[in-house]
């Protein structure tokens, strides 16, 4: 799997999990909503800077770049 597809898969999976945990009516739901805010801001900054912490991790793990 290439970097761009793996990054999209990771982002979608984590956002879905955060959404599921965020609807639980408890005090921990506030943490998950904050995490959702962090992920959203990170994706916005990534659109402008072309840098994402997960990409750095995947490069160290040896995931191949897209040959587009």
Backbone as XML, in Angstrom:
<?xml version="1.0"?>
<chain id="A" units="angstrom">
  <residue number="1" name="UNK">
    <atom name="N" x="0.846" y="-1.168" z="0.000"/>
    <atom name="CA" x="0.000" y="0.000" z="0.000"/>
    <atom name="C" x="0.895" y="1.237" z="0.000"/>
  </residue>
  <residue number="2" name="UNK">
    <atom name="N" x="0.542" y="2.212" z="-0.795"/>
    <atom name="CA" x="1.364" y="3.415" z="-0.895"/>
    <atom name="C" x="1.061" y="4.379" z="0.251"/>
  </residue>
  <residue number="3" name="UNK">
    <atom name="N" x="1.932" y="5.360" z="0.392"/>
    <atom name="CA" x="1.851" y="6.316" z="1.494"/>
    <atom name="C" x="0.514" y="7.055" z="1.507"/>
  </residue>
  <residue number="4" name="UNK">
    <atom name="N" x="0.076" y="7.562" z="0.357"/>
    <atom name="CA" x="-1.146" y="8.360" z="0.340"/>
    <atom name="C" x="-2.372" y="7.531" z="0.720"/>
  </residue>
  <residue number="5" name="UNK">
    <atom name="N" x="-2.444" y="6.306" z="0.255"/>
    <atom name="CA" x="-3.585" y="5.457" z="0.600"/>
    <atom name="C" x="-3.558" y="5.051" z="2.068"/>
  </residue>
  <residue number="6" name="UNK">
    <atom name="N" x="-2.376" y="4.734" z="2.580"/>
    <atom name="CA" x="-2.253" y="4.362" z="3.986"/>
    <atom name="C" x="-2.568" y="5.546" z="4.895"/>
  </residue>
  <residue number="7" name="UNK">
    <atom name="N" x="-2.152" y="6.726" z="4.491"/>
    <atom name="CA" x="-2.446" y="7.925" z="5.276"/>
    <atom name="C" x="-3.948" y="8.203" z="5.313"/>
  </residue>
  <residue number="8" name="UNK">
    <atom name="N" x="-4.618" y="8.046" z="4.187"/>
    <atom name="CA" x="-6.073" y="8.234" z="4.151"/>
    <atom name="C" x="-6.789" y="7.176" z="4.983"/>
  </residue>
  <residue number="9" name="UNK">
    <atom name="N" x="-6.318" y="5.938" z="4.908"/>
    <atom name="CA" x="-6.906" y="4.865" z="5.701"/>
    <atom name="C" x="-6.746" y="5.135" z="7.190"/>
  </residue>
  <residue number="10" name="UNK">
    <atom name="N" x="-5.562" y="5.555" z="7.595"/>
    <atom name="CA" x="-5.302" y="5.866" z="8.990"/>
    <atom name="C" x="-6.179" y="7.013" z="9.463"/>
  </residue>
  <residue number="11" name="UNK">
    <atom name="N" x="-6.240" y="8.070" z="8.684"/>
    <atom name="CA" x="-7.030" y="9.240" z="9.058"/>
    <atom name="C" x="-8.507" y="8.889" z="9.180"/>
  </residue>
  <residue number="12" name="UNK">
    <atom name="N" x="-9.038" y="8.185" z="8.225"/>
    <atom name="CA" x="-10.447" y="7.815" z="8.265"/>
    <atom name="C" x="-10.778" y="6.891" z="9.423"/>
  </residue>
  <residue number="13" name="UNK">
    <atom name="N" x="-9.902" y="5.928" z="9.692"/>
    <atom name="CA" x="-10.125" y="4.996" z="10.794"/>
    <atom name="C" x="-10.086" y="5.698" z="12.138"/>
  </residue>
  <residue number="14" name="UNK">
    <atom name="N" x="-9.084" y="6.549" z="12.340"/>
    <atom name="CA" x="-8.971" y="7.255" z="13.618"/>
    <atom name="C" x="-10.132" y="8.231" z="13.795"/>
  </residue>
  <residue number="15" name="UNK">
    <atom name="N" x="-10.519" y="8.931" z="12.739"/>
    <atom name="CA" x="-11.658" y="9.848" z="12.850"/>
    <atom name="C" x="-12.943" y="9.103" z="13.183"/>
  </residue>
  <residue number="16" name="UNK">
    <atom name="N" x="-13.137" y="7.920" z="12.603"/>
    <atom name="CA" x="-14.319" y="7.131" z="12.912"/>
    <atom name="C" x="-14.306" y="6.680" z="14.369"/>
  </residue>
  <residue number="17" name="UNK">
    <atom name="N" x="-13.160" y="6.224" z="14.859"/>
    <atom name="CA" x="-13.053" y="5.814" z="16.255"/>
    <atom name="C" x="-13.293" y="6.979" z="17.207"/>
  </residue>
  <residue number="18" name="UNK">
    <atom name="N" x="-12.722" y="8.127" z="16.887"/>
    <atom name="CA" x="-12.910" y="9.311" z="17.728"/>
    <atom name="C" x="-14.384" y="9.722" z="17.736"/>
  </residue>
  <residue number="19" name="UNK">
    <atom name="N" x="-15.035" y="9.652" z="16.598"/>
    <atom name="CA" x="-16.448" y="9.974" z="16.538"/>
    <atom name="C" x="-17.256" y="9.020" z="17.412"/>
  </residue>
  <residue number="20" name="UNK">
    <atom name="N" x="-16.958" y="7.737" z="17.322"/>
    <atom name="CA" x="-17.687" y="6.754" z="18.128"/>
    <atom name="C" x="-17.473" y="6.978" z="19.618"/>
  </residue>
  <residue number="21" name="UNK">
    <atom name="N" x="-16.234" y="7.231" z="20.034"/>
    <atom name="CA" x="-15.964" y="7.487" z="21.444"/>
    <atom name="C" x="-16.499" y="8.848" z="21.883"/>
  </residue>
  <residue number="22" name="UNK">
    <atom name="N" x="-16.598" y="9.785" z="20.971"/>
    <atom name="CA" x="-17.045" y="11.130" z="21.306"/>
    <atom name="C" x="-18.523" y="11.228" z="21.608"/>
  </residue>
  <residue number="23" name="UNK">
    <atom name="N" x="-19.318" y="10.296" z="21.124"/>
    <atom name="CA" x="-20.754" y="10.354" z="21.377"/>
    <atom name="C" x="-21.135" y="9.671" z="22.687"/>
  </residue>
  <residue number="24" name="UNK">
    <atom name="N" x="-20.180" y="9.037" z="23.348"/>
    <atom name="CA" x="-20.451" y="8.413" z="24.640"/>
    <atom name="C" x="-20.666" y="9.513" z="25.676"/>
  </residue>
  <residue number="25" name="UNK">
    <atom name="N" x="-21.794" y="9.497" z="26.375"/>
    <atom name="CA" x="-22.057" y="10.556" z="27.364"/>
    <atom name="C" x="-21.279" y="10.334" z="28.668"/>
  </residue>
  <residue number="26" name="UNK">
    <atom name="N" x="-20.069" y="10.838" z="28.699"/>
    <atom name="CA" x="-19.255" y="10.735" z="29.905"/>
    <atom name="C" x="-18.230" y="11.856" z="29.905"/>
  </residue>
  <residue number="27" name="UNK">
    <atom name="N" x="-17.429" y="11.910" z="30.963"/>
    <atom name="CA" x="-16.393" y="12.939" z="31.047"/>
    <atom name="C" x="-15.267" y="12.691" z="30.052"/>
  </residue>
  <residue number="28" name="UNK">
    <atom name="N" x="-15.040" y="11.445" z="29.676"/>
    <atom name="CA" x="-13.973" y="11.151" z="28.726"/>
    <atom name="C" x="-14.329" y="11.612" z="27.314"/>
  </residue>
  <residue number="29" name="UNK">
    <atom name="N" x="-15.609" y="11.839" z="27.049"/>
    <atom name="CA" x="-16.011" y="12.290" z="25.718"/>
    <atom name="C" x="-15.366" y="13.629" z="25.379"/>
  </residue>
  <residue number="30" name="UNK">
    <atom name="N" x="-15.117" y="14.461" z="26.388"/>
    <atom name="CA" x="-14.475" y="15.745" z="26.136"/>
    <atom name="C" x="-13.065" y="15.552" z="25.582"/>
  </residue>
  <residue number="31" name="UNK">
    <atom name="N" x="-12.337" y="14.551" z="26.082"/>
    <atom name="CA" x="-11.007" y="14.251" z="25.554"/>
    <atom name="C" x="-11.090" y="13.895" z="24.076"/>
  </residue>
  <residue number="32" name="UNK">
    <atom name="N" x="-12.037" y="13.043" z="23.708"/>
    <atom name="CA" x="-12.142" y="12.598" z="22.323"/>
    <atom name="C" x="-12.557" y="13.740" z="21.402"/>
  </residue>
  <residue number="33" name="UNK">
    <atom name="N" x="-13.376" y="14.646" z="21.901"/>
    <atom name="CA" x="-13.742" y="15.815" z="21.093"/>
    <atom name="C" x="-12.541" y="16.736" z="20.902"/>
  </residue>
  <residue number="34" name="UNK">
    <atom name="N" x="-11.724" y="16.862" z="21.921"/>
    <atom name="CA" x="-10.486" y="17.632" z="21.792"/>
    <atom name="C" x="-9.529" y="16.988" z="20.815"/>
  </residue>
  <residue number="35" name="UNK">
    <atom name="N" x="-9.461" y="15.662" z="20.843"/>
    <atom name="CA" x="-8.603" y="14.933" z="19.911"/>
    <atom name="C" x="-9.091" y="15.107" z="18.480"/>
  </residue>
  <residue number="36" name="UNK">
    <atom name="N" x="-10.401" y="15.120" z="18.306"/>
    <atom name="CA" x="-10.984" y="15.362" z="16.986"/>
    <atom name="C" x="-10.623" y="16.753" z="16.479"/>
  </residue>
  <residue number="37" name="UNK">
    <atom name="N" x="-10.664" y="17.741" z="17.366"/>
    <atom name="CA" x="-10.266" y="19.097" z="17.011"/>
    <atom name="C" x="-8.790" y="19.129" z="16.605"/>
  </residue>
  <residue number="38" name="UNK">
    <atom name="N" x="-7.925" y="18.453" z="17.368"/>
    <atom name="CA" x="-6.502" y="18.387" z="17.044"/>
    <atom name="C" x="-6.273" y="17.766" z="15.675"/>
  </residue>
  <residue number="39" name="UNK">
    <atom name="N" x="-6.960" y="16.653" z="15.391"/>
    <atom name="CA" x="-6.794" y="15.999" z="14.092"/>
    <atom name="C" x="-7.256" y="16.894" z="12.950"/>
  </residue>
  <residue number="40" name="UNK">
    <atom name="N" x="-8.359" y="17.589" z="13.163"/>
    <atom name="CA" x="-8.868" y="18.476" z="12.115"/>
    <atom name="C" x="-7.894" y="19.606" z="11.824"/>
  </residue>
  <residue number="41" name="UNK">
    <atom name="N" x="-7.376" y="20.223" z="12.883"/>
    <atom name="CA" x="-6.401" y="21.303" z="12.691"/>
    <atom name="C" x="-5.119" y="20.778" z="12.051"/>
  </residue>
  <residue number="42" name="UNK">
    <atom name="N" x="-4.707" y="19.569" z="12.408"/>
    <atom name="CA" x="-3.509" y="18.985" z="11.820"/>
    <atom name="C" x="-3.695" y="18.744" z="10.325"/>
  </residue>
  <residue number="43" name="UNK">
    <atom name="N" x="-4.875" y="18.287" z="9.921"/>
    <atom name="CA" x="-5.116" y="18.056" z="8.502"/>
    <atom name="C" x="-5.173" y="19.370" z="7.724"/>
  </residue>
  <residue number="44" name="UNK">
    <atom name="N" x="-5.703" y="20.412" z="8.345"/>
    <atom name="CA" x="-5.735" y="21.722" z="7.686"/>
    <atom name="C" x="-4.320" y="22.259" z="7.501"/>
  </residue>
  <residue number="45" name="UNK">
    <atom name="N" x="-3.491" y="22.182" z="8.553"/>
    <atom name="CA" x="-2.121" y="22.677" z="8.412"/>
    <atom name="C" x="-1.343" y="21.821" z="7.429"/>
  </residue>
  <residue number="46" name="UNK">
    <atom name="N" x="-1.644" y="20.525" z="7.368"/>
    <atom name="CA" x="-0.961" y="19.644" z="6.416"/>
    <atom name="C" x="-1.281" y="20.027" z="4.974"/>
  </residue>
  <residue number="47" name="UNK">
    <atom name="N" x="-2.476" y="20.520" z="4.738"/>
    <atom name="CA" x="-2.847" y="20.942" z="3.386"/>
    <atom name="C" x="-2.014" y="22.123" z="2.923"/>
  </residue>
  <residue number="48" name="UNK">
    <atom name="N" x="-1.608" y="22.976" z="3.860"/>
    <atom name="CA" x="-0.832" y="24.161" z="3.504"/>
    <atom name="C" x="0.674" y="23.932" z="3.561"/>
  </residue>
  <residue number="49" name="UNK">
    <atom name="N" x="1.137" y="23.093" z="4.490"/>
    <atom name="CA" x="2.578" y="22.911" z="4.678"/>
    <atom name="C" x="3.122" y="21.640" z="4.050"/>
  </residue>
  <residue number="50" name="UNK">
    <atom name="N" x="2.228" y="20.725" z="3.658"/>
    <atom name="CA" x="2.621" y="19.444" z="3.084"/>
    <atom name="C" x="3.478" y="18.620" z="4.062"/>
  </residue>
  <residue number="51" name="UNK">
    <atom name="N" x="3.207" y="18.742" z="5.356"/>
    <atom name="CA" x="3.906" y="17.973" z="6.372"/>
    <atom name="C" x="2.899" y="17.385" z="7.351"/>
  </residue>
  <residue number="52" name="UNK">
    <atom name="N" x="3.049" y="16.114" z="7.653"/>
    <atom name="CA" x="2.179" y="15.432" z="8.590"/>
    <atom name="C" x="3.043" y="14.512" z="9.447"/>
  </residue>
  <residue number="53" name="UNK">
    <atom name="N" x="2.847" y="14.495" z="10.768"/>
    <atom name="CA" x="3.658" y="13.632" z="11.635"/>
    <atom name="C" x="3.529" y="12.151" z="11.295"/>
  </residue>
  <residue number="54" name="UNK">
    <atom name="N" x="2.362" y="11.722" z="10.834"/>
    <atom name="CA" x="2.172" y="10.309" z="10.508"/>
    <atom name="C" x="3.014" y="9.912" z="9.300"/>
  </residue>
  <residue number="55" name="UNK">
    <atom name="N" x="3.189" y="10.817" z="8.354"/>
    <atom name="CA" x="4.029" y="10.525" z="7.183"/>
    <atom name="C" x="5.467" y="10.272" z="7.625"/>
  </residue>
  <residue number="56" name="UNK">
    <atom name="N" x="5.950" y="11.059" z="8.573"/>
    <atom name="CA" x="7.301" y="10.850" z="9.096"/>
    <atom name="C" x="7.418" y="9.468" z="9.712"/>
  </residue>
  <residue number="57" name="UNK">
    <atom name="N" x="6.404" y="9.060" z="10.466"/>
    <atom name="CA" x="6.410" y="7.732" z="11.079"/>
    <atom name="C" x="6.388" y="6.644" z="10.013"/>
  </residue>
  <residue number="58" name="UNK">
    <atom name="N" x="5.540" y="6.790" z="9.011"/>
    <atom name="CA" x="5.451" y="5.784" z="7.958"/>
    <atom name="C" x="6.740" y="5.685" z="7.146"/>
  </residue>
  <residue number="59" name="UNK">
    <atom name="N" x="7.420" y="6.798" z="6.946"/>
    <atom name="CA" x="8.708" y="6.754" z="6.231"/>
    <atom name="C" x="9.736" y="5.947" z="7.018"/>
  </residue>
  <residue number="60" name="UNK">
    <atom name="N" x="9.746" y="6.135" z="8.339"/>
    <atom name="CA" x="10.669" y="5.368" z="9.180"/>
    <atom name="C" x="10.325" y="3.886" z="9.178"/>
  </residue>
  <residue number="61" name="UNK">
    <atom name="N" x="9.042" y="3.564" z="8.991"/>
    <atom name="CA" x="8.615" y="2.173" z="8.937"/>
    <atom name="C" x="8.821" y="1.550" z="7.547"/>
  </residue>
  <residue number="62" name="UNK">
    <atom name="N" x="9.227" y="2.373" z="6.590"/>
    <atom name="CA" x="9.551" y="1.855" z="5.264"/>
    <atom name="C" x="8.407" y="1.795" z="4.282"/>
  </residue>
  <residue number="63" name="UNK">
    <atom name="N" x="7.358" y="2.539" z="4.516"/>
    <atom name="CA" x="6.238" y="2.571" z="3.575"/>
    <atom name="C" x="6.687" y="3.334" z="2.328"/>
  </residue>
  <residue number="64" name="UNK">
    <atom name="N" x="6.391" y="2.760" z="1.149"/>
    <atom name="CA" x="6.846" y="3.386" z="-0.087"/>
    <atom name="C" x="5.996" y="4.577" z="-0.459"/>
  </residue>
  <residue number="65" name="UNK">
    <atom name="N" x="6.656" y="5.567" z="-1.057"/>
    <atom name="CA" x="5.998" y="6.798" z="-1.491"/>
    <atom name="C" x="5.185" y="6.524" z="-2.752"/>
  </residue>
  <residue number="66" name="UNK">
    <atom name="N" x="4.239" y="7.378" z="-3.027"/>
    <atom name="CA" x="3.450" y="7.295" z="-4.244"/>
    <atom name="C" x="4.321" y="7.652" z="-5.439"/>
  </residue>
  <residue number="67" name="UNK">
    <atom name="N" x="4.207" y="6.897" z="-6.518"/>
    <atom name="CA" x="4.997" y="7.174" z="-7.720"/>
    <atom name="C" x="4.143" y="7.876" z="-8.755"/>
  </residue>
  <residue number="68" name="UNK">
    <atom name="N" x="3.343" y="8.816" z="-8.312"/>
    <atom name="CA" x="2.426" y="9.534" z="-9.209"/>
    <atom name="C" x="3.164" y="10.479" z="-10.119"/>
  </residue>
</chain>
